[in-house]
Amino acid sequence: AAGGRALRGVVRAGGQPPLRSLRASPRARSAMPSWVIDRYGRNDVLRFTRDMVFPTIDFPNEVIIKVHAASLNPIDLSMRSGYGATALNMKRDPLKLKSVDAEFPLTLGRDVSGVVMECGLSVSYFKPGDEVWAAIPPWKQGTLSEFVVASGNEVSFKPKCLSHTEAASLPYVGLTAWSAVNQVGGLNQSNCGGKRVLILGASGGVGTFAVQLVKAWGAHVTAVCSHDASTLMKKLGVDEVIDYKSGNLEEQLKTLPLFDFILDNVGGSTEKWALDLLKKWSGATYVTLVTPFLINMDRLGVADGMLQTGVTVGSKTVKHLLKGVHYRWAFFMPSGPSLDEIAELVDSGKIQPVIDQVFPFSEVPKAFLKLEGGHARGKTVIDVISKK
């Protein structure tokens, strides 16, 4: 797959016509069913409409995907409440060129598994009818909709061994974990063998993926979760399960040998003691996915928020470097090429979807309430083409 990636965004050699012109049958439509919000708030802001504007291809590297399944992530709850709106609105319209509000109606949902319906002029890697999956970045319209538009470099061929509902559970959490473990943390197939890895908050979507990823690469994994998730953790190959409810977590972890890598999905006070569990002066790394980046921008505005964020991460990095460990922040990053690598791991049986519950498209608000309740074991998936 990696070789074919080079074709993305390029008109085919020899002057051949592109695979698909911009005009296609779905284009004749002007509206589609979607779940949207018109303001930020709690679950009652979710609204079903049959009149959401049909997506259009505005750039030659884009594709329109017919959504077969989507899934929910904690970021959907955050976005529904308005978290990160300042930064996301700046990304949607950085030069303030749009005369109308680009914010609402807003469709949530980041994951998609579906079928390519239409391709932009320079898309040569995909064609209509291809089964694909993707994670759509949060500044774009989401996937709780009949169709969604994505950049070709955000899309990948769906793993052949998974159904659409299974596949939709993985892209966002998979790319978030991949960013933290591989791109920021520096772990990969060749250097992970035998390393001691601690994953805090291991039973959520990102945690269950990260556990499987580092186990596939040969690490020794200690997972922190509640006792009722221990069976799931063992099934995923975890070597040691620590129940954070069964006593002082910090004291429990201090009895174990030191770690080479820590992934923190929990944040809060964890950061104050977790770095002491790393091997000093050995390249050991702590990566957290809980950062104040968006909240700083909401609170202080774009410029001051970015400045405050930079100062915070810079001072923490230096402080911990002086103690002999690496401190890093990680974020979700959309990436078709990374999804290609994840698809290979899935098709080879090394990573499996972990799904808590599947809801029909008509019950999206119920799915949000389920996610809001917490303590899920794996992902909440939406079967979009379900007729129920």
C-alpha positions in Angstrom: 0.0 0.0 0.0 2.8 2.4 0.9 4.1 2.5 -2.7 0.7 3.4 -4.1 0.5 6.3 -1.7 2.8 8.3 -3.9 0.0 8.5 -6.5 -2.2 10.5 -4.2 -3.0 13.9 -5.5 -1.3 13.3 -8.9 -3.0 13.1 -12.3 -2.1 9.8 -13.8 1.1 9.6 -15.9 1.1 9.8 -19.7 -1.6 12.5 -19.7 -4.4 9.9 -19.2 -7.6 11.4 -18.1 -8.3 11.3 -14.3 -10.2 8.3 -13.0 -13.3 10.4 -12.3 -14.6 13.7 -13.3 -16.2 15.9 -10.6 -19.7 15.3 -11.9 -21.4 12.2 -10.6 -24.9 10.9 -9.8 -25.0 11.8 -6.1 -24.1 15.4 -7.0 -27.6 15.9 -8.3 -28.8 15.6 -4.7 -28.9 18.7 -2.5 -29.7 17.4 0.9 -29.2 14.3 3.1 -30.1 12.9 6.5 -27.7 13.9 9.3 -27.5 14.4 13.1 -26.5 18.0 13.7 -26.2 20.6 16.5 -27.2 24.3 16.1 -25.7 25.3 19.4 -23.4 23.9 22.1 -24.9 22.1 25.1 -26.0 18.8 26.5 -27.7 15.9 24.7 -30.9 17.9 23.9 -29.0 20.0 21.3 -28.7 16.9 19.0 -31.2 17.3 16.1 -32.1 14.9 13.3 -32.6 16.5 9.9 -33.2 15.3 6.4 -32.1 18.6 4.9 -28.3 18.8 5.7 -26.4 20.2 2.8 -25.0 17.4 0.6 -21.1 17.6 0.7 -19.3 18.8 -2.3 -15.8 18.3 -3.6 -14.0 21.7 -3.2 -10.4 20.5 -3.7 -9.1 18.0 -6.4 -7.7 15.6 -3.7 -11.1 15.0 -2.0 -13.4 12.1 -2.0 -17.1 11.7 -1.0 -17.8 8.6 1.1 -21.2 7.0 1.6 -21.1 6.3 5.4 -22.0 2.7 6.3 -20.9 3.0 10.0 -19.5 5.6 12.3 -18.5 5.6 16.0 -18.4 8.0 18.9 -15.4 9.2 20.8 -15.0 11.4 23.9 -14.1 14.3 21.6 -17.7 14.2 20.3 -19.0 14.8 23.8 -16.5 17.6 24.2 -17.3 19.2 20.9 -21.1 19.0 21.6 -20.4 21.1 24.7 -18.3 23.6 22.8 -14.9 22.6 24.0 -12.2 23.7 21.6 -14.6 25.9 19.6 -12.1 28.8 19.4 -9.3 26.7 17.8 -11.6 24.7 15.6 -13.4 27.8 14.2 -10.0 29.4 13.4 -9.1 26.2 11.5 -12.4 26.2 9.6 -12.0 29.8 8.5 -8.5 31.1 9.3 -8.7 34.3 7.3 -12.3 35.1 8.2 -13.2 35.0 4.6 -16.7 33.5 5.0 -19.5 36.0 5.3 -21.8 33.4 6.9 -21.2 31.4 10.1 -19.2 28.3 9.2 -19.8 26.8 12.7 -23.4 25.6 12.6 -25.2 23.4 11.8 -22.4 21.1 12.9 -22.2 17.4 12.3 -20.3 15.4 15.0 -18.6 12.0 14.5 -15.0 11.4 13.5 -14.9 7.8 12.4 -16.2 6.5 9.1 -16.3 3.1 7.3 -18.0 3.2 4.0 -17.8 3.2 0.2 -16.2 5.9 -2.1 -19.0 7.5 -4.2 -17.1 10.3 -6.0 -13.4 11.4 -6.4 -11.8 14.7 -7.1 -9.8 15.3 -10.3 -6.4 14.4 -8.8 -7.4 11.4 -6.8 -5.8 8.4 -8.4 -5.4 6.1 -5.4 -9.2 5.5 -4.9 -12.1 4.9 -7.2 -15.9 4.9 -6.7 -17.0 1.6 -5.1 -13.8 1.1 -3.0 -14.5 0.2 0.6 -12.5 2.6 2.8 -12.2 3.9 6.4 -11.0 7.2 7.8 -10.9 9.5 10.8 -12.1 13.0 9.8 -10.4 15.8 11.6 -12.5 17.8 14.1 -12.6 21.0 12.1 -14.5 19.3 9.3 -18.1 18.2 9.1 -18.4 14.8 10.8 -19.6 11.3 10.0 -23.1 11.1 11.7 -24.5 11.7 8.2 -25.4 9.7 5.0 -22.3 11.1 3.2 -19.1 12.8 4.3 -16.2 14.4 2.4 -12.6 13.7 3.2 -9.1 14.4 1.8 -7.6 11.5 -0.1 -4.6 11.5 2.3 -7.0 11.0 5.3 -8.5 7.8 3.7 -7.3 4.2 3.6 -8.7 0.9 2.3 -10.8 -0.8 5.0 -9.3 -4.0 6.5 -10.7 -6.8 4.5 -11.4 -9.0 7.5 -13.7 -6.5 9.2 -17.4 -5.5 8.6 -18.1 -1.7 8.3 -19.4 -1.6 11.9 -16.3 -3.3 13.2 -14.0 -1.1 11.1 -15.7 2.2 12.2 -14.6 1.5 15.8 -10.9 1.9 15.0 -9.7 4.9 13.0 -9.8 7.8 15.5 -8.6 5.8 18.5 -6.1 3.9 16.3 -4.6 7.1 14.9 -4.5 8.8 18.4 -2.7 5.8 19.9 -0.4 5.6 16.8 0.5 9.3 17.2 1.3 8.8 20.9 3.2 5.5 20.7 4.9 5.7 17.4 5.2 9.3 16.1 5.7 11.0 19.5 6.8 8.1 21.7 9.2 6.7 19.1 8.2 3.0 19.6 8.0 0.7 16.6 8.2 -2.9 15.6 12.0 -3.0 15.7 12.7 -1.3 19.0 9.7 -2.3 21.2 10.6 -5.9 21.9 11.0 -6.6 25.7 10.3 -2.9 26.7 8.2 -2.4 29.8 5.1 -0.3 28.9 2.6 1.1 31.3 -0.8 2.2 30.0 -3.0 4.3 32.3 -6.7 4.2 31.4 -6.2 1.0 29.4 -9.9 -0.1 28.9 -11.1 2.9 26.8 -11.0 3.1 23.1 -7.4 4.5 22.8 -6.2 2.2 25.6 -7.5 -1.0 24.1 -5.9 -0.1 20.8 -2.5 0.9 22.4 -2.4 -2.3 24.4 -2.7 -4.4 21.3 -0.3 -2.2 19.3 2.6 -2.5 21.7 1.9 -6.2 22.4 2.0 -6.8 18.6 5.5 -5.2 18.7 6.7 -7.4 21.5 6.4 -5.2 24.6 5.7 -6.3 28.2 2.5 -4.4 29.1 1.1 -3.3 32.4 -2.5 -2.0 32.2 -4.3 0.2 34.7 -8.1 -0.1 34.7 -11.0 -1.1 36.9 -11.3 -4.7 38.1 -14.3 -5.4 35.8 -12.1 -4.8 32.7 -9.4 -7.2 33.8 -10.8 -10.1 31.7 -10.8 -7.9 28.6 -7.2 -6.9 29.3 -6.1 -10.5 29.6 -7.8 -11.3 26.4 -5.9 -8.6 24.7 -2.6 -10.1 25.9 -1.8 -7.7 28.8 1.0 -9.1 31.1 -0.1 -7.4 34.3 -3.4 -5.7 35.3 -3.5 -3.2 38.1 -7.0 -2.2 39.5 -6.9 1.5 40.3 -9.8 1.0 42.8 -8.0 -1.6 44.9 -5.9 0.7 46.9 -3.4 3.5 46.3 -2.5 3.3 42.7 0.8 5.1 43.0 2.0 2.8 45.8 0.9 -0.3 43.8 2.9 0.8 40.8 6.0 1.7 42.8 6.3 -2.0 43.8 6.9 -3.0 40.1 10.1 -2.7 38.1 10.6 0.7 36.4 9.1 1.3 32.9 10.6 2.3 29.5 7.4 4.0 28.3 4.2 5.3 29.9 1.0 6.3 27.9 -1.4 8.4 30.0 -5.0 8.5 28.9 -6.1 9.8 32.3 -4.3 13.0 33.1 -5.1 15.0 36.3 -2.9 14.3 39.3 -1.4 11.3 37.6 1.3 13.4 36.0 2.7 14.4 39.4 3.9 10.9 40.3 3.8 8.8 37.1 7.1 10.1 35.7 8.9 8.7 38.8 8.0 5.2 37.5 10.3 5.6 34.4 13.9 4.3 34.1 16.1 7.4 34.4 18.8 8.3 31.8 17.7 5.5 29.5 15.6 7.3 26.9 12.4 6.4 28.8 9.4 8.5 27.8 6.1 9.6 29.3 3.4 10.6 26.7 0.1 12.2 27.8 -3.0 12.6 25.6 -4.6 15.0 28.2 -3.3 18.4 27.4 -4.6 22.0 28.0 -4.1 23.1 24.4 -7.7 23.6 23.3 -8.9 24.8 26.7 -6.2 27.4 26.8 -7.3 28.8 23.4 -11.0 28.8 24.6 -10.0 30.6 27.8 -7.3 33.0 26.6 -7.9 33.4 22.8 -5.8 32.0 20.0 -2.6 34.0 20.4 -2.4 34.0 24.2 -3.6 30.4 24.4 -0.9 29.1 22.0 1.7 31.1 24.0 0.6 29.7 27.3 0.5 26.2 25.9 4.0 26.6 24.5 5.4 27.9 27.8 3.7 25.0 29.7 5.0 22.2 27.5 8.4 23.7 27.2 8.9 24.2 30.9 7.7 20.6 31.7 9.9 19.1 29.0 13.0 20.8 30.4 12.2 20.1 34.0 11.8 16.3 33.3 14.8 16.2 30.9 16.9 17.4 33.8 15.7 14.4 35.8 16.6 12.0 33.0 13.2 11.3 31.4 11.4 12.5 28.3 8.0 14.3 28.7 5.7 14.6 25.6 2.2 15.6 24.6 0.4 13.8 21.8 -2.7 14.5 19.7 -4.9 12.8 17.2 -3.4 13.2 13.7 -5.4 12.2 10.5 -3.3 10.0 8.3 -4.2 7.6 5.5 -0.7 6.1 5.4 -0.8 5.4 9.1 -4.3 3.7 8.6 -2.6 1.6 5.9 -0.2 0.2 8.5 -3.0 -0.2 11.0 -5.0 -2.1 8.4 -2.1 -4.5 7.9 -2.0 -5.2 11.6 -5.8 -5.8 11.7 -5.7 -8.1 8.7 -2.9 -10.1 10.2 -4.9 -10.7 13.4 -2.7 -8.6 15.7 -5.3 -5.9 16.4 -9.0 -6.5 16.9 -11.9 -4.1 17.3 -13.3 -3.8 20.8 -16.9 -2.8 20.6 -19.2 -2.2 23.6 -22.5 -1.6 21.8 -23.8 -0.8 18.3 -26.7 1.6 17.9 -28.9 2.2 14.8 -28.7 5.7 13.1 -32.1 6.6 14.6 -30.7 6.2 18.1 -27.7 8.6 18.0 -28.8 10.5 21.1 -29.0 7.2 23.1 -25.5 6.4 21.9 -24.3 9.8 23.2 -25.9 9.1 26.6 -24.2 5.7 26.7 -20.8 7.3 26.0 -21.5 10.0 28.6 -22.2 7.3 31.2 -18.6 6.2 31.0 -17.2 2.8 32.0 -17.6 1.5 28.4 -15.5 -1.5 27.5 -14.5 -0.5 24.0 -16.3 1.6 21.5 -19.9 2.8 20.8 -20.6 2.3 17.1 -23.4 3.7 14.9 -24.8 1.6 12.1 -25.7 4.4 9.7 -27.3 2.4 6.9 -29.5 0.5 9.4 -33.2 0.9 8.6 -34.3 0.5 12.2 
